Amino acid sequence: MAKPVYIGNLDRRICIQTSTETRGASGQEVLTWTTWAECWAGIEYPGTRSDEQVIADQEVSMTTVFFIIRYRDGVNQKMRIMYNGVYYDILNKFEIGRREYLRLPAKIHE
């Protein structure tokens, strides 16, 4: 059973952003990020757990951060989160309760 979420733990302000592709003057694709929602969130840092991947023949450590927010329709993996000036790519979303909260695992945007 999942541990309960206490509304008082949602004490960090985050910005959820969505991207839009447009064409530049020379025809190249330009990715523009706009604010989709601002909300309160709780943040969980998973102790010592980190995932290691091999990217371009180098072993890279990736730490997942979990953002817990009140349930919102429309949040997806194409969006990103901005918190304290750092961008995080949303990896997945998990519903907590019956449309009460969302748990969003994310990694720092590279």
DRENTORKOL-3810 file (N, C-alpha, C; in nm, 4 decimals):
REM DRENTORKOL-3810
@n.u->0.0845; n.v->-0.1185; n.w->0.0000; ca.u->0.0000; ca.v->0.0000; ca.w->0.0000; c.u->0.0886; c.v->0.1242; c.w->0.0000
@n.u->0.0533; n.v->0.2208; n.w->-0.0808; ca.u->0.1314; ca.v->0.3435; ca.w->-0.0902; c.u->0.1131; c.v->0.4272; c.w->0.0355
@n.u->0.2205; n.v->0.4984; n.w->0.0713; ca.u->0.2092; ca.v->0.5835; ca.w->0.1896; c.u->0.1209; c.v->0.7032; c.w->0.1571
@n.u->0.0463; n.v->0.7541; n.w->0.2555; ca.u->-0.0464; ca.v->0.8643; ca.w->0.2293; c.u->0.0280; c.v->0.9944; c.w->0.2004
@n.u->-0.0384; n.v->1.0811; n.w->0.1252; ca.u->0.0157; ca.v->1.2131; ca.w->0.0939; c.u->-0.0537; c.v->1.3134; c.w->0.1849
@n.u->0.0245; n.v->1.3970; n.w->0.2510; ca.u->-0.0299; ca.v->1.5025; ca.w->0.3364; c.u->-0.0185; c.v->1.6348; c.w->0.2627
@n.u->-0.1302; n.v->1.7046; n.w->0.2509; ca.u->-0.1345; ca.v->1.8283; ca.w->0.1749; c.u->-0.0298; c.v->1.9289; c.w->0.2219
@n.u->0.0055; n.v->1.9259; n.w->0.3506; ca.u->0.1059; ca.v->2.0173; ca.w->0.4045; c.u->0.2461; c.v->1.9907; c.w->0.3510
@n.u->0.2687; n.v->1.8711; n.w->0.2942; ca.u->0.4000; ca.v->1.8392; ca.w->0.2362; c.u->0.4164; c.v->1.8952; c.w->0.0958
@n.u->0.3106; n.v->1.9455; n.w->0.0362; ca.u->0.3195; ca.v->2.0072; ca.w->-0.0966; c.u->0.3569; c.v->2.1539; c.w->-0.0762
@n.u->0.4836; n.v->2.1772; n.w->-0.0465; ca.u->0.5280; ca.v->2.3108; ca.w->-0.0057; c.u->0.6313; c.v->2.3731; c.w->-0.0997
@n.u->0.6475; n.v->2.3175; n.w->-0.2182; ca.u->0.7419; ca.v->2.3717; ca.w->-0.3165; c.u->0.6643; c.v->2.4155; c.w->-0.4406
@n.u->0.6976; n.v->2.5314; n.w->-0.4923; ca.u->0.6284; ca.v->2.5838; ca.w->-0.6108; c.u->0.7034; c.v->2.5367; c.w->-0.7353
@n.u->0.6317; n.v->2.4696; n.w->-0.8263; ca.u->0.6934; ca.v->2.4234; ca.w->-0.9507; c.u->0.6146; c.v->2.4778; c.w->-1.0689
@n.u->0.6775; n.v->2.4719; n.w->-1.1841; ca.u->0.6155; ca.v->2.5148; ca.w->-1.3088; c.u->0.6208; c.v->2.3967; c.w->-1.4051
@n.u->0.5062; n.v->2.3557; n.w->-1.4571; ca.u->0.5007; ca.v->2.2501; ca.w->-1.5570; c.u->0.4929; c.v->2.3175; c.w->-1.6927
@n.u->0.5827; n.v->2.2778; n.w->-1.7823; ca.u->0.5915; ca.v->2.3416; ca.w->-1.9130; c.u->0.5627; c.v->2.2413; c.w->-2.0245
@n.u->0.5082; n.v->2.2928; n.w->-2.1337; ca.u->0.4818; ca.v->2.2122; ca.w->-2.2519; c.u->0.5535; c.v->2.2761; c.w->-2.3708
@n.u->0.5878; n.v->2.1943; n.w->-2.4676; ca.u->0.6647; ca.v->2.2453; ca.w->-2.5820; c.u->0.5760; c.v->2.2617; c.w->-2.7050
@n.u->0.6174; n.v->2.3552; n.w->-2.7890; ca.u->0.5510; ca.v->2.3803; ca.w->-2.9162; c.u->0.6586; c.v->2.3899; c.w->-3.0227
@n.u->0.6376; n.v->2.3205; n.w->-3.1337; ca.u->0.7331; ca.v->2.3284; ca.w->-3.2440; c.u->0.6821; c.v->2.4288; c.w->-3.3462
@n.u->0.7708; n.v->2.5197; n.w->-3.3847; ca.u->0.7391; ca.v->2.6165; ca.w->-3.4894; c.u->0.8526; c.v->2.6156; c.w->-3.5903
@n.u->0.8359; n.v->2.6849; n.w->-3.6991; ca.u->0.9388; ca.v->2.6950; ca.w->-3.8021; c.u->1.0047; c.v->2.8322; c.w->-3.7940
@n.u->1.1382; n.v->2.8311; n.w->-3.7985; ca.u->1.2132; ca.v->2.9558; ca.w->-3.7988; c.u->1.2133; c.v->3.0181; c.w->-3.9369
@n.u->1.2781; n.v->3.1333; n.w->-3.9494; ca.u->1.2826; ca.v->3.2064; ca.w->-4.0766; c.u->1.3461; c.v->3.1239; c.w->-4.1882
@n.u->1.4445; n.v->3.0414; n.w->-4.1542; ca.u->1.5120; ca.v->2.9612; ca.w->-4.2566; c.u->1.4511; c.v->2.8218; c.w->-4.2711
@n.u->1.3386; n.v->2.7951; n.w->-4.2019; ca.u->1.2695; ca.v->2.6691; ca.w->-4.2170; c.u->1.3041; c.v->2.5630; c.w->-4.1134
@n.u->1.3989; n.v->2.5900; n.w->-4.0256; ca.u->1.4359; ca.v->2.4912; ca.w->-3.9238; c.u->1.3304; c.v->2.4877; c.w->-3.8138
@n.u->1.3200; n.v->2.3715; n.w->-3.7471; ca.u->1.2253; ca.v->2.3578; ca.w->-3.6374; c.u->1.2812; c.v->2.4257; c.w->-3.5121
@n.u->1.1966; n.v->2.5028; n.w->-3.4463; ca.u->1.2344; ca.v->2.5719; ca.w->-3.3235; c.u->1.1410; c.v->2.5223; c.w->-3.2137
@n.u->1.1992; n.v->2.4725; n.w->-3.1048; ca.u->1.1221; ca.v->2.4219; ca.w->-2.9920; c.u->1.1056; c.v->2.5338; c.w->-2.8893
@n.u->0.9814; n.v->2.5695; n.w->-2.8577; ca.u->0.9524; ca.v->2.6756; ca.w->-2.7624; c.u->0.8769; c.v->2.6169; c.w->-2.6437
@n.u->0.9218; n.v->2.6480; n.w->-2.5223; ca.u->0.8565; ca.v->2.5984; ca.w->-2.4008; c.u->0.7705; c.v->2.7084; c.w->-2.3422
@n.u->0.6468; n.v->2.6727; n.w->-2.3043; ca.u->0.5565; ca.v->2.7677; ca.w->-2.2413; c.u->0.5003; c.v->2.7061; c.w->-2.1125
@n.u->0.4605; n.v->2.7921; n.w->-2.0216; ca.u->0.4057; ca.v->2.7460; ca.w->-1.8943; c.u->0.2669; c.v->2.6894; c.w->-1.9164
@n.u->0.2479; n.v->2.5653; n.w->-1.8743; ca.u->0.1190; ca.v->2.4980; ca.w->-1.8831; c.u->0.0439; c.v->2.5128; c.w->-1.7506
@n.u->0.1184; n.v->2.5020; n.w->-1.6390; ca.u->0.0571; ca.v->2.5159; ca.w->-1.5069; c.u->0.1644; c.v->2.5472; c.w->-1.4033
@n.u->0.1263; n.v->2.6216; n.w->-1.3018; ca.u->0.2093; ca.v->2.6400; ca.w->-1.1829; c.u->0.1323; c.v->2.5797; c.w->-1.0673
@n.u->0.2027; n.v->2.5031; n.w->-0.9845; ca.u->0.1319; ca.v->2.4359; ca.w->-0.8753; c.u->0.2272; c.v->2.4074; c.w->-0.7595
@n.u->0.1683; n.v->2.3651; n.w->-0.6485; ca.u->0.2449; ca.v->2.3256; ca.w->-0.5313; c.u->0.2802; c.v->2.1784; c.w->-0.5441
@n.u->0.3990; n.v->2.1431; n.w->-0.4996; ca.u->0.4445; ca.v->2.0042; ca.w->-0.5106; c.u->0.5255; c.v->1.9646; c.w->-0.3885
@n.u->0.5289; n.v->1.8359; n.w->-0.3647; ca.u->0.6213; ca.v->1.7771; ca.w->-0.2693; c.u->0.7323; c.v->1.7118; c.w->-0.3503
@n.u->0.8520; n.v->1.7088; n.w->-0.2956; ca.u->0.9659; ca.v->1.6520; ca.w->-0.3684; c.u->1.0291; c.v->1.5430; c.w->-0.2843
@n.u->1.0540; n.v->1.4287; n.w->-0.3478; ca.u->1.1206; ca.v->1.3169; ca.w->-0.2822; c.u->1.2509; c.v->1.2873; c.w->-0.3557
@n.u->1.3587; n.v->1.2849; n.w->-0.2806; ca.u->1.4887; ca.v->1.2458; ca.w->-0.3349; c.u->1.5171; c.v->1.1047; c.w->-0.2853
@n.u->1.5372; n.v->1.0097; n.w->-0.3748; ca.u->1.5493; ca.v->0.8694; ca.w->-0.3342; c.u->1.6855; c.v->0.8335; c.w->-0.2788
@n.u->1.7188; n.v->0.8753; n.w->-0.1613; ca.u->1.8412; ca.v->0.8355; ca.w->-0.0910; c.u->1.9617; c.v->0.8089; c.w->-0.1776
@n.u->2.0032; n.v->0.6834; n.w->-0.1848; ca.u->2.1247; ca.v->0.6498; ca.w->-0.2583; c.u->2.0966; c.v->0.5838; c.w->-0.3922
@n.u->1.9712; n.v->0.5678; n.w->-0.4271; ca.u->1.9385; ca.v->0.4974; ca.w->-0.5502; c.u->1.9644; c.v->0.5860; c.w->-0.6721
@n.u->2.0368; n.v->0.5327; n.w->-0.7679; ca.u->2.0537; ca.v->0.6006; ca.w->-0.8955; c.u->2.0650; c.v->0.4950; c.w->-1.0039
@n.u->2.0223; n.v->0.5295; n.w->-1.1209; ca.u->2.0295; ca.v->0.4388; ca.w->-1.2345; c.u->2.1524; c.v->0.4726; c.w->-1.3161
@n.u->2.2201; n.v->0.3705; n.w->-1.3624; ca.u->2.3368; ca.v->0.3923; ca.w->-1.4468; c.u->2.3052; c.v->0.3458; c.w->-1.5872
@n.u->2.3421; n.v->0.4270; n.w->-1.6852; ca.u->2.3195; ca.v->0.3961; ca.w->-1.8247; c.u->2.4488; c.v->0.4175; c.w->-1.9012
@n.u->2.4590; n.v->0.3527; n.w->-2.0150; ca.u->2.5726; ca.v->0.3752; ca.w->-2.1037; c.u->2.5244; c.v->0.4617; c.w->-2.2186
@n.u->2.5793; n.v->0.5817; n.w->-2.2271; ca.u->2.5449; ca.v->0.6759; ca.w->-2.3323; c.u->2.6736; c.v->0.7175; c.w->-2.4004
@n.u->2.6803; n.v->0.6999; n.w->-2.5307; ca.u->2.7993; ca.v->0.7334; ca.w->-2.6103; c.u->2.9238; c.v->0.6681; c.w->-2.5514
@n.u->2.9127; n.v->0.5387; n.w->-2.5198; ca.u->3.0241; ca.v->0.4590; ca.w->-2.4659; c.u->3.0761; c.v->0.5090; c.w->-2.3318
@n.u->2.9963; n.v->0.5861; n.w->-2.2590; ca.u->3.0353; ca.v->0.6309; ca.w->-2.1262; c.u->2.9247; c.v->0.5945; c.w->-2.0277
@n.u->2.9644; n.v->0.5513; n.w->-1.9088; ca.u->2.8680; ca.v->0.5186; ca.w->-1.8061; c.u->2.8231; c.v->0.6476; c.w->-1.7382
@n.u->2.6932; n.v->0.6694; n.w->-1.7377; ca.u->2.6362; ca.v->0.7930; ca.w->-1.6845; c.u->2.5385; c.v->0.7574; c.w->-1.5731
@n.u->2.5472; n.v->0.8285; n.w->-1.4622; ca.u->2.4561; ca.v->0.8069; ca.w->-1.3502; c.u->2.3390; c.v->0.9030; c.w->-1.3623
@n.u->2.2192; n.v->0.8511; n.w->-1.3454; ca.u->2.0992; ca.v->0.9330; ca.w->-1.3558; c.u->2.0183; c.v->0.9165; c.w->-1.2281
@n.u->1.9958; n.v->1.0235; n.w->-1.1566; ca.u->1.9164; ca.v->1.0186; ca.w->-1.0349; c.u->1.7745; c.v->1.0638; c.w->-1.0660
@n.u->1.6789; n.v->0.9865; n.w->-1.0214; ca.u->1.5382; ca.v->1.0197; ca.w->-1.0416; c.u->1.4864; c.v->1.0961; c.w->-0.9202
@n.u->1.4157; n.v->1.2039; n.w->-0.9465; ca.u->1.3515; ca.v->1.2850; ca.w->-0.8434; c.u->1.2012; c.v->1.2668; c.w->-0.8615
@n.u->1.1275; n.v->1.2576; n.w->-0.7516; ca.u->0.9835; ca.v->1.2389; ca.w->-0.7602; c.u->0.9125; c.v->1.3664; c.w->-0.7152
@n.u->0.8247; n.v->1.4175; n.w->-0.8015; ca.u->0.7408; ca.v->1.5327; ca.w->-0.7702; c.u->0.5998; c.v->1.4818; c.w->-0.7462
@n.u->0.5384; n.v->1.5203; n.w->-0.6340; ca.u->0.4010; ca.v->1.4824; ca.w->-0.6036; c.u->0.3162; c.v->1.6084; c.w->-0.6116
@n.u->0.2125; n.v->1.6045; n.w->-0.6960; ca.u->0.1233; ca.v->1.7191; ca.w->-0.7129; c.u->-0.0208; c.v->1.6720; c.w->-0.6987
@n.u->-0.1126; n.v->1.7669; n.w->-0.6792; ca.u->-0.2547; ca.v->1.7324; ca.w->-0.6828; c.u->-0.2879; c.v->1.6874; c.w->-0.8244
@n.u->-0.3838; n.v->1.5994; n.w->-0.8371; ca.u->-0.4179; ca.v->1.5411; ca.w->-0.9670; c.u->-0.4558; c.v->1.6492; c.w->-1.0679
@n.u->-0.4023; n.v->1.6357; n.w->-1.1893; ca.u->-0.4358; ca.v->1.7248; ca.w->-1.3009; c.u->-0.4490; c.v->1.6401; c.w->-1.4262
@n.u->-0.5551; n.v->1.6626; n.w->-1.5021; ca.u->-0.5668; ca.v->1.5979; ca.w->-1.6327; c.u->-0.4691; c.v->1.6626; c.w->-1.7295
@n.u->-0.4147; n.v->1.5834; n.w->-1.8195; ca.u->-0.3328; ca.v->1.6386; ca.w->-1.9264; c.u->-0.1835; c.v->1.6332; c.w->-1.9049
@n.u->-0.1356; n.v->1.5998; n.w->-1.7864; ca.u->0.0088; ca.v->1.5900; ca.w->-1.7638; c.u->0.0603; c.v->1.4673; c.w->-1.8394
@n.u->0.1706; n.v->1.4833; n.w->-1.9141; ca.u->0.2263; ca.v->1.3708; ca.w->-1.9890; c.u->0.3784; c.v->1.3767; c.w->-1.9947
@n.u->0.4376; n.v->1.2746; n.w->-2.0564; ca.u->0.5827; ca.v->1.2612; ca.w->-2.0594; c.u->0.6500; c.v->1.3555; c.w->-2.1587
@n.u->0.5758; n.v->1.4289; n.w->-2.2359; ca.u->0.6348; ca.v->1.5264; ca.w->-2.3279; c.u->0.6577; c.v->1.6605; c.w->-2.2593
@n.u->0.6137; n.v->1.6706; n.w->-2.1353; ca.u->0.6273; ca.v->1.7952; ca.w->-2.0598; c.u->0.7530; c.v->1.7923; c.w->-1.9736
@n.u->0.7848; n.v->1.9067; n.w->-1.9161; ca.u->0.8973; ca.v->1.9143; ca.w->-1.8232; c.u->0.8572; c.v->1.9996; c.w->-1.7041
@n.u->0.9362; n.v->1.9875; n.w->-1.5982; ca.u->0.9124; ca.v->2.0625; ca.w->-1.4755; c.u->1.0298; c.v->2.1565; c.w->-1.4533
@n.u->0.9994; n.v->2.2802; n.w->-1.4137; ca.u->1.1047; ca.v->2.3728; ca.w->-1.3738; c.u->1.0901; c.v->2.3963; c.w->-1.2235
@n.u->1.1993; n.v->2.3700; n.w->-1.1516; ca.u->1.2001; ca.v->2.3917; ca.w->-1.0076; c.u->1.3343; c.v->2.4526; c.w->-0.9696
@n.u->1.3315; n.v->2.5653; n.w->-0.9047; ca.u->1.4530; ca.v->2.6377; ca.w->-0.8634; c.u->1.5487; c.v->2.6623; c.w->-0.9802
@n.u->1.4950; n.v->2.6928; n.w->-1.0960; ca.u->1.5773; ca.v->2.7224; ca.w->-1.2127; c.u->1.6375; c.v->2.6013; c.w->-1.2811
@n.u->1.6006; n.v->2.4817; n.w->-1.2374; ca.u->1.6512; ca.v->2.3579; ca.w->-1.2980; c.u->1.5353; c.v->2.2902; c.w->-1.3700
@n.u->1.5629; n.v->2.2373; n.w->-1.4887; ca.u->1.4608; ca.v->2.1706; ca.w->-1.5680; c.u->1.4707; c.v->2.0199; c.w->-1.5498
@n.u->1.3544; n.v->1.9555; n.w->-1.5345; ca.u->1.3454; ca.v->1.8104; ca.w->-1.5166; c.u->1.2515; c.v->1.7537; c.w->-1.6226
@n.u->1.2937; n.v->1.6490; n.w->-1.6917; ca.u->1.2087; ca.v->1.5806; ca.w->-1.7885; c.u->1.1198; c.v->1.4810; c.w->-1.7146
@n.u->0.9910; n.v->1.4844; n.w->-1.7418; ca.u->0.8975; ca.v->1.3913; ca.w->-1.6792; c.u->0.9129; c.v->1.2552; c.w->-1.7463
@n.u->0.9369; n.v->1.1521; n.w->-1.6669; ca.u->0.9588; ca.v->1.0177; ca.w->-1.7190; c.u->0.8300; c.v->0.9356; c.w->-1.7249
@n.u->0.7383; n.v->0.9590; n.w->-1.6329; ca.u->0.6163; ca.v->0.8805; ca.w->-1.6240; c.u->0.5202; c.v->0.9527; c.w->-1.5303
@n.u->0.4026; n.v->0.8972; n.w->-1.5106; ca.u->0.3109; ca.v->0.9525; ca.w->-1.4106; c.u->0.2352; c.v->0.8371; c.w->-1.3467
@n.u->0.2157; n.v->0.8489; n.w->-1.2153; ca.u->0.1456; ca.v->0.7474; ca.w->-1.1394; c.u->0.0359; c.v->0.8150; c.w->-1.0579
@n.u->-0.0827; n.v->0.7613; n.w->-1.0676; ca.u->-0.1957; ca.v->0.8157; ca.w->-0.9937; c.u->-0.1941; c.v->0.7631; c.w->-0.8512
@n.u->-0.2108; n.v->0.8520; n.w->-0.7555; ca.u->-0.2198; ca.v->0.8146; ca.w->-0.6135; c.u->-0.3638; c.v->0.8367; c.w->-0.5708
@n.u->-0.4250; n.v->0.7335; n.w->-0.5146; ca.u->-0.5658; ca.v->0.7445; ca.w->-0.4785; c.u->-0.6505; c.v->0.7450; c.w->-0.6043
@n.u->-0.7708; n.v->0.7879; n.w->-0.5902; ca.u->-0.8611; ca.v->0.7964; ca.w->-0.7052; c.u->-0.8652; c.v->0.9405; c.w->-0.7530
@n.u->-0.7684; n.v->0.9715; n.w->-0.8422; ca.u->-0.7572; ca.v->1.1066; ca.w->-0.8982; c.u->-0.7359; c.v->1.2116; c.w->-0.7892
@n.u->-0.6546; n.v->1.1755; n.w->-0.6890; ca.u->-0.6233; ca.v->1.2699; ca.w->-0.5817; c.u->-0.4901; c.v->1.3388; c.w->-0.6067
@n.u->-0.3861; n.v->1.2585; n.w->-0.6352; ca.u->-0.2511; ca.v->1.3113; ca.w->-0.6550; c.u->-0.1854; c.v->1.2408; c.w->-0.7726
@n.u->-0.0782; n.v->1.3022; n.w->-0.8223; ca.u->0.0077; ca.v->1.2404; ca.w->-0.9234; c.u->0.1493; c.v->1.2345; c.w->-0.8686
@n.u->0.2153; n.v->1.1248; n.w->-0.8907; ca.u->0.3579; ca.v->1.1095; ca.w->-0.8576; c.u->0.4324; c.v->1.1082; c.w->-0.9894
@n.u->0.5189; n.v->1.2085; n.w->-1.0098; ca.u->0.5886; ca.v->1.2270; ca.w->-1.1366; c.u->0.7378; c.v->1.2023; c.w->-1.1196
@n.u->0.7877; n.v->1.0855; n.w->-1.1615; ca.u->0.9323; ca.v->1.0650; ca.w->-1.1604; c.u->0.9928; c.v->1.1497; c.w->-1.2721
@n.u->1.1045; n.v->1.2149; n.w->-1.2430; ca.u->1.1683; ca.v->1.3029; ca.w->-1.3406; c.u->1.3193; c.v->1.2970; c.w->-1.3246
@n.u->1.3903; n.v->1.3332; n.w->-1.4329; ca.u->1.5369; ca.v->1.3401; ca.w->-1.4271; c.u->1.5787; c.v->1.4778; c.w->-1.4774
@n.u->1.6956; n.v->1.5199; n.w->-1.4349; ca.u->1.7459; ca.v->1.6511; ca.w->-1.4760; c.u->1.7634; c.v->1.6538; c.w->-1.6270
@n.u->1.7144; n.v->1.7597; n.w->-1.6887; ca.u->1.7213; ca.v->1.7757; ca.w->-1.8339; c.u->1.8652; c.v->1.7980; c.w->-1.8779
@n.u->1.9046; n.v->1.7254; n.w->-1.9786; ca.u->2.0430; ca.v->1.7384; ca.w->-2.0305; c.u->2.0433; c.v->1.8094; c.w->-2.1626
END
